[in-house]
C-alpha cells in the first residue's frame, strides 16, 4: 500500500483515539500530511513542458 495512505490511516486512528488534544498538534500533523500529499501529486502529474526562466 502507498506509504502516504498508511500515514493517513495512522493519523485517523490516533485522531479517533483522542491523541490530538491540542489544536497546534492537530494543525502540525495535518500540515505534514498535506505537504506529503502535494509532493506526491507533483511527482505523479509532472507538467509535460517546463518553462525555465
C-alpha positions as CSV (number, residue, x, y, z in Angstrom):
1,X,0.0,0.0,0.0
2,X,1.1,3.6,-0.6
3,X,3.1,5.0,2.3
4,X,1.0,8.2,2.3
5,X,-2.2,6.2,2.7
6,X,-0.7,4.3,5.6
7,X,0.3,7.6,7.3
8,X,-3.2,8.9,6.8
9,X,-4.7,5.7,8.3
10,X,-2.4,6.0,11.3
11,X,-3.4,9.6,11.7
12,X,-7.1,8.7,11.6
13,X,-6.6,6.0,14.2
14,X,-4.8,8.4,16.5
15,X,-7.5,11.1,15.9
16,X,-10.2,8.6,16.8
17,X,-8.3,7.6,20.0
18,X,-8.2,11.3,21.1
19,X,-4.4,11.7,20.8
20,X,-4.7,15.2,19.4
21,X,-5.9,17.3,22.3
22,X,-4.1,20.5,21.3
23,X,-5.1,22.4,18.1
24,X,-1.4,23.1,17.4
25,X,-0.5,19.4,17.4
26,X,-3.5,18.6,15.1
27,X,-2.6,21.5,12.8
28,X,1.0,20.3,12.6
29,X,0.2,16.8,11.6
30,X,-2.4,17.9,9.1
31,X,0.2,20.3,7.6
32,X,2.7,17.5,7.2
33,X,0.2,15.2,5.6
34,X,-0.9,17.9,3.3
35,X,2.7,18.6,2.2
36,X,3.3,14.9,1.6
37,X,0.2,14.6,-0.5
38,X,1.1,17.7,-2.6
39,X,4.6,16.3,-3.1
40,X,3.1,13.0,-4.4
41,X,0.8,14.8,-6.7
42,X,3.7,16.8,-8.2
43,X,5.6,13.6,-8.7
44,X,2.7,11.8,-10.4
45,X,1.5,14.7,-12.5
46,X,4.6,16.4,-13.7
47,X,4.0,19.0,-16.4
48,X,4.8,17.9,-20.0
49,X,6.7,21.1,-20.7
50,X,8.8,23.0,-18.3
51,X,9.4,26.7,-18.9
52,X,12.6,27.8,-17.2
53,X,13.4,31.5,-16.7
